[in-house]
Amino acid sequence: MYLDFVNLTTVSAALAIIGTAGIIALPKPLDKVIMFALLQGGFIGMIVAAKYLDVAMAAAIFDPISIIILLVGIIKINEVRKKKEEESQEEGNLA
């Protein structure tokens, strides 16, 4: 009875909703990356449930690449923020 509700589509949709809510709610960038991976897992599951296996295969190949690009971007942003913070502290010491 209740097990009829638990299928690939509903589990994938739940993962996608949890991932989306986590991306919106969590403040730390690395936590957002983890939630983004959850969102992608749900997205691929919904594609598979719709029987678009070729699209799911392409998404499964490109999703890890997008996460790596996102992580590189986060690292670069953190480096720029630290550099600006150090520059502002040096200007404060000079004055």
C-alpha positions, -999 to +999 in steps of 0.1 A: +000+000+000+026+026+011+053+009-010+035+019-042+045+055-035+082+045-033+094+042-069+122+057-089+103+088-098+093+099-063+127+091-048+144+110-076+120+140-072+126+139-034+164+140-039+161+169-064+138+188-039+162+182-010+192+193-031+174+224-043+164+234-007+199+227+005+214+249-022+191+277-013+194+273+025+230+265+032+255+294+034+288+276+029+299+270-007+312+235-002+279+225+014+262+239-017+284+216-039+273+186-019+236+196-023+243+202-060+255+166-063+222+155-046+202+176-070+221+161-100+214+126-087+177+132-085+178+148-119+195+118-135+170+095-117+141+114-131+156+112-166+160+074-162+125+070-149+113+088-181+133+062-201+156+087-218+186+066-212+208+083-238+202+117-221+208+102-187+241+087-199+252+121-212+241+138-180+260+112-159+291+120-179+289+158-177+277+161-141+310+153-125+328+176-149+304+205-138+311+198-102+349+200-108+344+233-126+323+245-097+349+235-071+377+253-091+355+284-092+349+282-054+387+278-048+395+308-070+369+330-053+382+321-019+418+330-030+406+364-043+387+371-011+418+362+010+440+384-011+416+414-008+414+408+030+452+408+033+454+440+012+429+458+034+447+447+066+480+460+052+463+494+043+450+495+079+484+489+093+500+517+072+475+543+083 
